[in-house]
Amino acid sequence: MNQTVTIRRLATGVPGLDAILGGGLPEFSFNLISGPPGSGKTTLAHQIMFGLATPERPALFLTVLGEPPLKMLRYQQQFSFFDTARIGDAVRFVSLSDEMATGDFEQVLARITQEVRATSPALVFVDSFRAVLLDAARSGARSGDLHHFVQQLGVQLSAWQATTFLLGEYHSPTEDHPVFTVADGLLALRQSVHRNSMVRQIQVLKMRGQATSPGVHTFRITGAGIEVFPSAIVRDDSGNAADRSPSPARDGHRLAMGVPLLDAMLGGGLPSGFSLLVAGPSGSGKTLLATAFLAEGVRCGEPGVMVAFEQTPSQSLSPAIDDMVRAGTIGLINTRSMDLSMDEIVHHLIGMIRRMQARRVVIDSLSGFELAVAPTFREDFRESLFRMVAALSSLGVTVLVTSELEDRYTDLRFSPYGSAFLTDAIVVQRYIEINSGLARVMAVVKVRDSAHSSEIRQFTITAGRIVIGSPVRGYEGLLGGSPQHAPDRPHGTARGKEDLP
């Protein structure tokens, strides 16, 4: 009978990294961390090292750079994960600059072998391995020698049962080097600068023996080190895909909106677990409707989360939102940063939803959302919205999204991103001209799989509240902005007329 070998997975200690690796790093694996200068290779290696190294499982960090290890450590000590007390006991740094100067591969390999045998490390890091190959090329070493050196290094480190990381400034992971063939794992780091924004990304190109998270994921370097934001795929606490069984939230229960008469227009309220798009021009009352939706949830014992992009963090959204945030019944993510990624936003949003056990979510608004996303991601903004809505739907929360539209009166649009189809329900707000003045009207455009009102109703904003009036009848051209009295129709087909105030 064939027996399956169990490969232990090591938790890296880098937030989000284990999730895209498929649960952690395979123990005794031979890994390559590649990327251009400044992409975060050394920082990632140090963070993994300090996350895994112990006196019982020591780490050996070999440097082949022209600069001394002390200079590198001076900058790495700025990160909170760096623990000076563990150097010499759990972590040891060795410079190979003298051996590299000889240009003798055998001598370099011999020194590495000597250090490994002396300390029996469980973790070995070589920074930068690219320098070994470049120096070999300058010294005229043959490709066969390079291949032999890489193979010998990989075989020896694997035989010593060490989990190994080679760092290299490879601009493309498709470069023709034997290290790419020998490596068990390939982590590619990259960075892109567009005007005043910088985006860092990581991709797992290869990880033998386990399924990794596909695609490119963003990460950010802060004082705490690197944090990876996996693409918008909901995962449980262990990093595995979350259970996608039907959510109990979509059981036919309907949520009150907190605006009188709007529930009736929606056919009895908004179905739990649905997503609602509220579209309208500036000042039409979208944020007020969203605030009422959250306030009604708090009244019913349902915590909520609001993601706000319209105000700076120093500005107050509204007294009602401020009061709910202070009371801890509403969580607020308020940012005007211009270099966010969709994955980063969704990561923080899902984290807050789980911490607060929120049932209602408001995103205000899509136009501010697009501005907050780094230019690199705007081309795929529509696809990112799809992933976000899918991720939130899998959590069973009810989502309200606002979208600001220019009232052009020449067409009926609900979103400048062509994303109206992503939501289960749509409420549109418009301005119309009556007697040389502006009036507001509201209509329910769709509620998926549910009957709803098709009436256009006028509404007013009074004392910070939306007050919906009677249906507007006896007029035509309402959506054109300049309604006219409808002509009289034969008896039996005329609808009741009601003058606008």
Summary of the structure (lengths in Angstrom):
residues: 501
radius of gyration: 29.6
end to end distance: 85.1
largest distance: 103.7
contacts: 1568
relative contact order: 0.11
helix: 31%
strand: 28%
